[in-house]
């Protein structure tokens, strides 16, 4: 169908890229650290299918496109089943497992989930817990991550615990990025370029191009990071 191997490879890669992108968008996968083991295996299978089409001359791209789409439809069907029928979720997606309850390790759950003590300690350290004595409850999620509830004496105090005055939280808005004004963000906070220029000049920066990064926060104002090699 195509004249040279380079053209054929280019066409197959392009078609495969958009087919894989379409399947990914169709199934609506979450972030990589939130996917289940089945989702992970599915991603490997999709990549293998595409790789076969590119590197195996006997396998045609159109048959792989069909396989990708069929696999995507099957994955989407599983997703819809788990959303509509609650009882299928445990079988198809698994369920969270309580591995520490009331400060005590449930060894039966540990054995069932094939988790050894070193893996458990590693997961706890990722949650800033360096000893099992600190944990009241720990739940192993379907994705393999762990959620922990520390004992009260090891938990960080909250504002309410310390009887402190409640302070509202504000999100910083980026307004300059790599020497370029983000006009939509600037409009969103109710300021214009003249205001921004005056703020930058007050901080000793003469040109917007000399600003590497700048953001604005309602309770703190503007914060500017100039390019160190271009400021005066």
Residue pairs with C-beta under 8 A, 6 or more apart in sequence:
1 8
2 8
2 11
9 54
11 61
12 53
12 54
12 61
13 54
15 61
15 65
16 50
16 53
16 54
16 61
16 64
16 65
16 68
19 50
19 64
19 65
19 68
19 69
20 46
20 47
20 50
20 68
22 69
22 72
23 46
23 68
23 69
23 71
23 72
23 75
26 72
26 73
26 76
27 72
27 75
27 76
27 79
28 79
29 35
29 39
29 43
33 143
33 145
34 143
34 145
35 43
35 143
36 93
36 94
36 142
36 143
37 94
37 144
38 78
38 92
38 93
42 71
42 75
45 71
46 68
46 71
49 64
49 67
49 68
49 71
50 64
50 68
52 59
52 64
53 59
53 60
53 61
53 63
53 64
53 65
78 92
81 88
81 92
82 88
82 89
82 92
82 93
89 95
93 142
94 142
95 142
96 139
96 140
96 141
96 142
96 147
97 109
97 112
97 113
97 139
97 140
98 106
98 109
98 137
98 138
98 139
98 140
99 105
99 106
99 109
99 110
99 113
99 115
99 120
99 138
99 139
99 140
99 146
100 106
100 132
100 135
100 136
100 137
100 138
100 148
101 137
102 136
102 137
103 133
103 135
103 136
103 151
105 120
105 132
109 140
110 116
110 120
113 140
115 140
120 132
121 132
123 140
123 145
123 146
124 130
124 132
124 135
124 138
124 146
124 148
126 146
127 146
127 147
127 148
129 135
129 148
129 150
129 154
133 151
134 150
134 151
134 154
135 148
135 149
135 150
135 151
136 149
136 150
136 151
136 152
137 148
137 149
138 146
138 147
138 148
138 149
139 146
139 147
139 148
140 146
141 147
159 166
159 167
168 219
170 217
170 218
170 219
170 220
171 217
172 215
172 216
172 217
172 223
173 185
173 188
173 189
173 215
173 216
173 217
174 182
174 185
174 213
174 214
174 215
175 181
175 182
175 185
175 186
175 189
175 196
175 214
175 215
175 216
175 222
176 182
176 196
176 200
176 208
176 211
176 213
176 214
176 224
177 213
178 212
178 213
179 208
179 209
179 210
179 211
179 212
179 227
180 208
181 193
181 196
181 208
183 193
186 192
186 193
186 196
189 216
189 218
191 216
196 208
196 214
197 208
199 222
199 224
200 208
200 211
200 214
200 224
203 222
203 224
203 226
204 226
204 231
204 232
205 211
205 224
205 226
205 231
206 232
209 230
210 226
210 227
210 230
210 231
211 224
211 225
211 226
211 227
212 225
212 226
212 227
213 224
213 225
214 222
214 223
214 224
214 225
215 222
215 223
216 222
216 223
217 223
